[in-house]
Amino acid sequence: MVQIACPNCGDRIDLRDGVRMLTCPSCGTTLLYEDAVVRQAGSAGVMHDAPLLFGIGDRVRCPAGIFDILGHARFDYGRGWWDEFWALDEDGHPAWLSIDEGDIAVQRRDRTARGPKSGASLRLGDAFSHKSEDYRVTEVDEAKCIALRGEFDEPLSVGETYRFVNAQSRGGRLLSGEFSGDDAMWFEGQWIDPFDITVEQGT
């Protein structure tokens, strides 16, 4: 853990290992930490109040593991929005917990491959294989990041638009791709029944 100073308000912030982006808890400025340098990274956006099952500072227990919630990003896809929470598990490994209209998913980034295709050619209903498992595309759309709070291991920008693809295997596994410009990120995981989740509220 290192201590940094917010370039906007001067507040001292304890930055945990692996965090590259965060919002200052004092003034709300979004900060990017790269090569031991802290700089402002734009607006944090407006996070309108909405009922959520969990939030920053909470500990979530579910069949996929135990997760401490550290960051909260909201994405608008036109018909509504969904919330994504960056978390660390008991071993300190990162994961994303997503909530969209009551559906909850836990996913981890697949850093070993760029996914089955670039993503640009995938269409609704397409079938493909990934790591010896058969998937079918269930959703293709675009979303814009509209608000950020807390800490993240990857830079995100309010106002940036991402193309995304969701696919599901016959066994219920979830595979998601996010694309921005030439960048592609793939995430593997599973759906979680909300009734199988226990939340320990943060202080």
C-alpha positions as CSV (number, residue, x, y, z in Angstrom):
1,M,0.0,0.0,0.0
2,V,1.3,3.5,-0.9
3,Q,0.1,6.9,0.2
4,I,-0.8,9.5,-2.5
5,A,-2.1,13.1,-2.4
6,C,-5.1,14.2,-4.4
7,P,-3.9,16.8,-6.9
8,N,-7.2,18.6,-6.6
9,C,-7.8,18.9,-2.8
10,G,-4.5,17.7,-1.3
11,D,-6.1,15.0,0.8
12,R,-3.9,12.0,1.6
13,I,-5.2,8.6,0.3
14,D,-4.0,5.1,1.1
15,L,-3.8,3.3,-2.2
16,R,-3.8,-0.5,-2.1
17,D,-1.6,-2.6,-4.5
18,G,-3.0,-3.1,-8.0
19,V,-5.3,-0.1,-7.9
20,R,-4.8,2.1,-11.0
21,M,-7.9,4.4,-10.7
22,L,-10.0,5.7,-7.9
23,T,-12.2,8.6,-6.8
24,C,-10.9,10.9,-4.1
25,P,-13.1,10.2,-1.0
26,S,-12.9,13.9,0.0
27,C,-13.6,15.8,-3.2
28,G,-14.8,13.1,-5.6
29,T,-12.2,13.8,-8.3
30,T,-11.4,10.8,-10.5
31,L,-7.6,10.0,-10.2
32,L,-5.3,7.8,-12.4
33,Y,-2.2,6.3,-10.8
34,E,0.5,5.3,-13.3
35,D,4.2,4.9,-12.9
36,A,4.1,6.4,-9.3
37,V,2.4,9.6,-10.7
38,V,-1.1,10.7,-9.8
39,R,-3.1,12.8,-12.2
40,Q,-6.7,13.8,-12.6
41,A,-8.7,11.6,-15.0
42,G,-11.9,13.6,-15.5
43,S,-15.3,13.6,-14.0
44,A,-16.7,11.0,-11.6
45,G,-20.2,11.6,-13.0
46,V,-23.4,11.6,-11.1
47,M,-24.4,8.4,-9.3
48,H,-28.1,8.8,-8.7
49,D,-29.5,7.0,-5.6
50,A,-31.0,3.6,-6.4
51,P,-31.8,0.6,-4.3
52,L,-28.8,-1.8,-4.5
53,L,-28.2,-5.2,-2.9
54,F,-24.7,-4.1,-1.9
55,G,-22.2,-1.3,-2.3
56,I,-18.7,0.0,-1.7
57,G,-17.3,-1.3,1.6
58,D,-19.6,-4.3,1.8
59,R,-18.5,-7.9,2.0
60,V,-20.5,-10.3,-0.3
61,R,-20.7,-14.0,0.3
62,C,-22.1,-16.2,-2.5
63,P,-21.4,-19.6,-4.2
64,A,-18.6,-17.9,-6.3
65,G,-16.7,-16.8,-3.2
66,I,-16.3,-14.0,-0.7
67,F,-15.7,-10.5,-2.1
68,D,-14.9,-7.1,-0.7
69,I,-16.5,-4.4,-2.8
70,L,-14.1,-1.5,-3.6
71,G,-15.4,0.2,-6.7
72,H,-18.8,1.0,-8.3
73,A,-19.3,1.9,-12.0
74,R,-22.6,2.6,-13.7
75,F,-23.3,2.0,-17.4
76,D,-26.3,3.4,-19.4
77,Y,-27.5,1.3,-22.4
78,G,-30.4,3.4,-23.4
79,R,-33.3,1.3,-22.0
80,G,-31.8,1.7,-18.5
81,W,-28.6,1.1,-16.7
82,W,-26.6,-1.6,-14.9
83,D,-24.1,-1.4,-12.0
84,E,-20.7,-3.1,-11.9
85,F,-18.7,-3.5,-8.7
86,W,-15.0,-4.1,-8.7
87,A,-14.0,-6.4,-5.8
88,L,-11.2,-8.5,-4.3
89,D,-11.7,-12.0,-3.1
90,E,-10.3,-13.6,0.0
91,D,-7.0,-14.2,-1.8
92,G,-6.7,-10.7,-3.1
93,H,-7.7,-11.6,-6.7
94,P,-9.9,-9.1,-8.6
95,A,-13.5,-9.9,-9.8
96,W,-16.5,-8.0,-11.1
97,L,-20.0,-8.3,-9.6
98,S,-22.7,-7.0,-11.9
99,I,-26.4,-6.1,-11.1
100,D,-28.8,-5.6,-13.9
101,E,-32.6,-5.6,-13.3
102,G,-32.1,-8.0,-10.4
103,D,-29.8,-10.4,-12.3
104,I,-26.4,-10.8,-10.6
105,A,-23.2,-12.1,-12.2
106,V,-19.7,-12.7,-10.9
107,Q,-17.0,-12.6,-13.5
108,R,-13.2,-12.5,-13.6
109,R,-11.1,-11.1,-16.4
110,D,-9.6,-13.7,-18.8
111,R,-6.0,-12.3,-19.3
112,T,-4.8,-15.4,-21.1
113,A,-6.7,-14.8,-24.4
114,R,-8.4,-12.1,-26.3
115,G,-11.6,-14.2,-26.6
116,P,-13.0,-16.2,-29.4
117,K,-13.0,-13.4,-31.9
118,S,-12.3,-9.7,-32.0
119,G,-15.9,-9.2,-31.0
120,A,-16.7,-6.9,-33.9
121,S,-18.0,-9.8,-36.0
122,L,-20.2,-11.4,-33.3
123,R,-23.9,-11.1,-33.7
124,L,-26.9,-12.1,-31.7
125,G,-27.4,-15.9,-31.8
126,D,-23.9,-16.7,-33.1
127,A,-22.4,-19.9,-31.7
128,F,-18.7,-20.3,-30.9
129,S,-16.3,-22.4,-28.8
130,H,-14.1,-21.0,-26.1
131,K,-11.8,-23.2,-24.0
132,S,-13.5,-26.3,-25.2
133,E,-17.0,-25.0,-24.2
134,D,-19.8,-24.1,-26.6
135,Y,-21.3,-20.6,-26.2
136,R,-24.1,-18.7,-27.9
137,V,-24.4,-14.9,-28.1
138,T,-27.4,-13.7,-26.0
139,E,-26.8,-9.9,-26.1
140,V,-25.0,-7.4,-28.3
141,D,-25.2,-3.7,-27.5
142,E,-23.4,-0.5,-26.5
143,A,-23.3,1.2,-23.2
144,K,-21.8,4.5,-21.8
145,C,-20.1,4.9,-18.5
146,I,-22.0,7.5,-16.6
147,A,-20.6,7.4,-13.1
148,L,-17.7,6.1,-11.0
149,R,-17.0,5.7,-7.3
150,G,-14.2,4.0,-5.4
151,E,-11.2,2.0,-6.7
152,F,-10.5,0.0,-9.9
153,D,-7.6,-2.0,-11.4
154,E,-8.3,-0.6,-14.9
155,P,-8.9,3.0,-16.1
156,L,-12.5,3.8,-16.8
157,S,-13.8,7.2,-18.2
158,V,-17.2,8.8,-17.7
159,G,-18.7,9.5,-21.1
160,E,-16.8,6.7,-22.8
161,T,-18.9,4.2,-24.9
162,Y,-18.2,0.5,-24.9
163,R,-19.5,-2.2,-27.2
164,F,-20.3,-5.3,-25.3
165,V,-21.2,-9.0,-26.0
166,N,-22.7,-11.5,-23.6
167,A,-22.7,-15.2,-24.3
168,Q,-23.8,-18.2,-22.3
169,S,-22.9,-21.9,-22.5
170,R,-25.3,-24.8,-22.2
171,G,-23.9,-25.4,-18.7
172,G,-24.8,-21.9,-17.7
173,R,-21.3,-20.3,-17.8
174,L,-21.2,-16.6,-18.8
175,L,-18.7,-15.1,-21.1
176,S,-18.7,-11.3,-21.8
177,G,-16.6,-9.1,-24.0
178,E,-16.1,-5.4,-23.8
179,F,-14.7,-3.4,-26.7
180,S,-13.5,0.2,-26.9
181,G,-11.5,1.3,-29.9
182,D,-8.9,-1.4,-30.5
183,D,-9.0,-2.7,-26.9
184,A,-10.8,-5.9,-26.1
185,M,-11.4,-7.5,-22.7
186,W,-13.0,-10.8,-22.0
187,F,-14.6,-11.9,-18.7
188,E,-15.6,-15.4,-17.6
189,G,-18.1,-16.2,-14.8
190,Q,-21.5,-17.3,-13.7
191,W,-25.0,-16.1,-12.8
192,I,-25.8,-16.0,-9.1
193,D,-29.2,-16.3,-7.5
194,P,-29.8,-13.2,-5.4
195,F,-31.2,-15.5,-2.7
196,D,-27.8,-17.2,-2.4
197,I,-26.1,-13.9,-1.5
198,T,-25.3,-12.7,2.0
199,V,-24.1,-9.2,2.5
200,E,-22.2,-7.8,5.5
201,Q,-22.7,-4.1,5.4
202,G,-19.6,-1.9,5.5
203,T,-19.1,0.6,8.3
